[in-house]
Amino acid sequence: MAQSTPQRSELDARVPTVRWLVAACGVYLARHCGRSDAATSIAFDENLEPAHLASLVPALQLGPMLHILASRGAIEGNVPDNARNDWDAAYSMTVLRNGRRLRALSRIVERCEKAGVGVLALKGPVHLARIYGDLGIRPMLDLDLHCRERDLETVVSCLYDLDYEPLGKTAIHHLEFEHATFHGHLELHFEMYDLIRAPSAFEEQLWESRVALCAAGATFEGPSVPCGLVFDVAHLVHHDLRVHPRALVDVAAQMQDVRGSAAQDELDRLLEGTDLLSEYEHLETLFGRMFGWVPERSREPSDEHHLATIDNAKALAEQLERHWAALPEDTGPGVLRELSYRAGAWQKADHLRRNLFPRDAHLQALHAGHSSLLRRAEHAARVVGKALRAWGNGASLSTVPPLSLKREVYRRRRNRGD
């Protein structure tokens, strides 16, 4: 029997526990980054409901971090023994599981090197090596790797050789695998998120600036500090922040490590080359409020950055218009996948409307001139997305969604006079 959604009163009862856990994350980040404007210890709230603490901590995977804080005296007061035991067990289990995944990563890197192709580690392994320095503090549910699209077939063959099996899930940016023996989940990224895809040439910079990393004896290559941070921010924005809390802590820690460092200039340059500058500022403010520190003064985007963003969105929208106008009724998944990237024009247009046009009259006028085109791109993008999802679920494009596809194609051809 499916578990019912908790009633509102039950959700409200969990709020104090959630607030305390967020504050604990802020304490960990303050200690990690050496901040003097935020608390570096937290009192255990004895009024917290033990059942809520016991359920939320493992669900949010915060047990290992609480273990670290408690062992270092950063949690004051009387922590119940059963809570401490749970946190200690979560830390020990994370050490074992992360070690297994890092050993799997080493085997993949070695196999790909023999095949003459490279892979970059993303997210979890990189954060363990660069941010946390402790194998047990940051749980990894899977491995995230990136390869160049031209090497995709070879890397997939290497994964098959290592007993990884493809999953039935379909995603635009990555393929998903599961190991046949130890059930290790893996995501193989071969394209960038829309906000850091062409024309910013971010992928080339990701590979050119890659660095060697090591975690628990596993050696691998990963992105530079600024490139890794930009990728993680794009990941958050792509998913509208509907991500696991550990991803928020990862990005917040990286933001603090980069601030004022030698990597700051490269980060600013990378952000200027994408549509993420305003989103980055919003995240800084959000994390400041969540974790109790004062964010840096915002770096106001230049007019040149606004204009470049507008041009990029307009170019993508025009490409979507042209591709969609010529779309045949028997369109295959490869064409739809390419169109799905053109659909990023709608995401960029929405970004423009929300973030870039509240102030300058000349920018508002430019936006008004593009709004009709971008609205048409939005409609086409939604139809393409519906067809792509249908294909990903195993449906035939000739029948799903037949009316949407055929009606739109007919309308386009009629408007062109075909």
N, C-alpha and C positions, 0 to 999 in steps of 0.2 A: 504493500500500500504506500502510495507516494506521501511524502511528508508534507503537511500543510504549511502555508506561509505563516510565520509568526504574527500574532495579533499586534495591533499598534501599541497597546500597553506593554507588551513584552519587549518590543523594539525600544520603546522609551526607557524601559528599565535597564537596557544594556548601555545606554548612553554614558553614564559615569565610568563604566569600565573602558569603553572605547576612548574616552577623553584621557583617562589615566595612561592607557597604552600609547596614545599619541604623544603625551608628555614624556613618557619614558623614551620613545624614539628621539625626541628632541634632546634629552639628556645625553643619550649615546652620541648623537651627532655633535653636540657641543664639546664633549670630551674628546671625540675623535679629531675635531677640527681645532681644538684649543681656543674656542671662542670665550671672550670675557663678558659678552653681553647677553648670555643665556645661562640658565641653571645647569650645574654640573652634577646635581644629585636630585633625588626625588623621594618623597616620603611615601611609604606604602599606605594606601588608603584602606584601613581595616573595615570600612563600611561597604566595600565592594562585595557584590554577591559572588560567593565562591563558585557557584555553578556557571555564572557568566564568564568569570575569569578562566575556568577550566575549559570552557568550550571555545572562547574567542582566541586565546593565546595560540593553541595549535592550528586553528583555522587560519589565522593571520601569519603563522610561522614566526612568531616573535619569541618563542621559548629560548632559542640559543642566545639571542641578544639580551634577554632578561637574565639568563644565567651569567653572562659576562658582567652585566651591571651589578648583580648581587654579589658575585665573587670579588669584585673590586670595591665593594662598600659604597656603591653609588645609589643603592636603594636603602633608605633609612626606615627604621621601625621593625615591627615583628611580621616577617613574611611567614605565612603558614608553611609547615614542613612539607605538606603534600604538594604545594605550589613549587617550592624549591626543588623537590624531587622530580617533578614533571619537567621543569626547566633544565635540570641537569641531564635528564634522560634525552630530552630533545637535542641538546648540544652534542651528546655522545653519538646519537644516531645520525646527526648531520655530518659529523666527522667521517663516519663510516660510508655514508651514501655519497658525499662529495668526493671522498677518496676514490670510490669506485668509478664515478663519472669522469674524474680527471685521468684515471688510468685508461678508460675507454677513449678519451680525447687523445692521449698519447698514441694509442694504436691507430686511430684514424689519421693523425698527422703523419705518422711513419708510413702508413700504407699509401697515402696521397703523394708523399715525397717520392716514393719508389715509382709511382705512376707519372711523375713529372708535373704535377699540378699542386697548387697551393690552396690552403684554406685558412681563414682567419677565425679565431674564436671571438665571440661576442658575449656581452652581458656577464653571466655568472662567473665563468673562469677568469675573465679579465678583472672583475671586481674583487674576487678572492685574492688575486695576485697583486692588485694595485691599491685597493682601498682598505680591505679588512685585515689582510695579513694573518688570518686565523681560519683554518679549514672548517671550523665548526660554527661560525657565527652567521653565515649567509646560506640558507638552504638553496640547492639547485634542483628544481624539479625536472630539468631537461638540459640538454646541450644545445647551444645556438652557435651555428657555424655559418660562414659566408664564403661563397666561391664566385669567381667570375662566371658569367653566363656561358661563355665559350667553353668553360671547363666542366659544365654541369654534368654532361653525360659521363665523363671520366670519373668524377667524384661519386656519382651515384653508383657506378660500377664498383668502385672501391668499397662503398658501404655494403653492397650486396656480398662482396667477398668476405666482409667481416660479420656476416649474418644479420644485417639490418634489413628489415622488411618494410616496404612502404605502407602507410596507413591510407585509408580511404578518404581522408579529409582533403579538401582542395582549398588552397590559399593562393592569392595572387603573387605574393612576394617570396614564398618559401614552400618547400616540400617537407612532409613529416614522415619520420621513420620510427620504428620500434625494434629494439634488439630482440632476437628470437629467444634468447636464453634468460637474460637478467632484466628484461622489460625496461630497458633504458630508452627514454623518449628523446628524439633528436629532431631539431628543425634546421633544415639546410636552406639558408637565404641565398638567393641568386639575383635579386633585384632590390633596389632601394625603395623606401617609402616615397610617396609622391612628392612630399615637401622637400626632399633632399635628392630627388632624381634630376635628370637633365632639365634645364640647361646648366645647372650649377656644377656639373662634373664632379660631384662629391665622391662618387665611387672611385674615381682615379686618385683623388687625394687620400682616400681611405687606404688604398694599397700602397701608394708612394710613401706614406708616412708611417707604415706599420712598424711595430717594434717587437722584439723578442721578450717573452714573459715566462715566468716560472711560478708554479703553485704546487706545493706538496710533492716536489720532484718531477712534475709534469712540465715539459717545455713546449711552448707553442707560440705562434705569432698572434698579435692582436692589434687593434687600432691605436693610434696615438691618443694621448689624453683628450685633446680637443675634439678629434674625430669621434672617439668613443662617446663623449658627452653629447655631441650633436646627434649621433645615431640614437642614443637613448631618449633624448628629448623628442625626436621625431616619432619614436615608438610610443611615447606617452600621448602625443598629440594625435597620432593616427588612431589610437584606441580611445580618444576622448577621455583620458585618465581612468578608464575602466580597466585598471590593471591591478596586479597584486600589490599590497602595501610595500613589499620589499623593493619593488621597482621605484617607488617614490623615494624611499630612503637611499637607494643607489644614486639617483639623480641629485638629490639634495646634498649628499656627501661629496659628489664630484663637483658640484657648483661651488661648494666651500673650498675644496682643494685647489680649484683653478683660480679663484678670486685673488687677484694681486700677484699671481705667479707669472713665470716666464711664458706659460702657455696661454695667458689671457689675450695677447695680441692675435695669436693664431685663431683662437676661439672667436673673437670679434670678426675676423676676416671671413671665417667659415659661415658665421651667422649672416653676414651681409650677403653672402652668395646664395642663401636659401630664403625661404619664406618663414623662418623660425624666429626672427629677432624679437618680434612683439610677443610671441608665445613664450620665449625664454624669459622675458621680463615678467610676464604674468606668473610663470612658475616660481620665479624668485620671490615674488610678493606672496604667493600662496604658501610656499614653504616657510617664509618668515612668520606668517601668521600661525601656521600649524605648529611649528617647532619652537617658537618663542624667541627668534632673533630679529634684528633690524636689517632689512635688505639694503643692498647698495642703492645709491641713487640711480634711477633709470637712465639708460643710455638711449637718448631719443633717436629713432631712425631718421636718417637724412632724407631730403626730398628725392635724391638720386636713388635711394633704396626703394622708396615708394614707387617711383616711376618704373624702375626695373621690375618690381613685383607685378605692377599692372601689365607691363608688356609681356611678361611671362604667362600670366593668366590669359591674356588676350590671344597669344599665339597658340596655347593649348586648346582654348575654346574653338578657335578657327580650325585647327587640325581635327578636332572631334566632329565639327560640322562637315568637313570634307569627307572624312572616313565614313561617317554615318550615312551621308547622302548616297555613297556608292556601295552600301552594304547589301550584298546579295542575300536572298532568302535562305540559302543553304550555308550560311556562315559557320565556320568551324571554330573550335575552341581557341586555336592560336590567334586568329583575328580578334576574337572577343577579348582575349587576354591583353592584346595591344590596345584595344579600345578602352579597356578598363583603366589604363594609365592616362589616356586622354580625358577620362572622366575625372581625373584629378583637377581639371579646370574648375569644376564646381567647388571642390574643396578650397581651392585658391581664391575663387571669387567670394565665397562665404568668409574666408579669412580677411579679404580686403574690406568687405562691408562692415565686419565687426571691429576691425582694428585700425584701419588706415585712413578712414575718411570722416572723422568727427571734427576736423579742425580747418583744413585749408580749402579755400573756395576753389582754387584751380584744380585741386585733386578731386573735389566733389564733382566738378564739371567733367573731368576725364572719366570718372566712374559712371556718370550718367550716360556718357557716350557708349560705354561698353555694356550697359546693363541688359539691353535687349539680347545681344549675342550671348551673354553669360546665362541668361535665363533659358535660352534655347539649348545651350550646352548642358544645363542642369537637367532638363527633361530627357535629352538623349542619354545622358550618363545614367539616369535612373533605369531607363529601359535596358541599356546594356548591362547594368549591374544585375537586373532581374534575370536576364538571359544567362549571364555567367553563373549565377547561383544555381539556376536550374540545371545547367550542364554539370556543375560540381556535384549536384545531388544525383547524377546518373540519368537525368531526363534527356530526351531527344530534343535537339534544337528545332527540328521540323514541326514539333507539336507543342513545345513549351518555351516561352509563352507565345503561341501562334498569332493571336490577334494583335498583341502589342507590337511584335516585330513586323508583321506584314502590313499592318495599318500605317505604321510609321514610315516604312520603306515606300509604300504607295504614295503617301502624302509628300515625301521628299521628291520622288520622281515627278509627280504631278506639278509641284512648284517649279521644277526645272524645265518643265515642258516636254519631258521624255515620252 
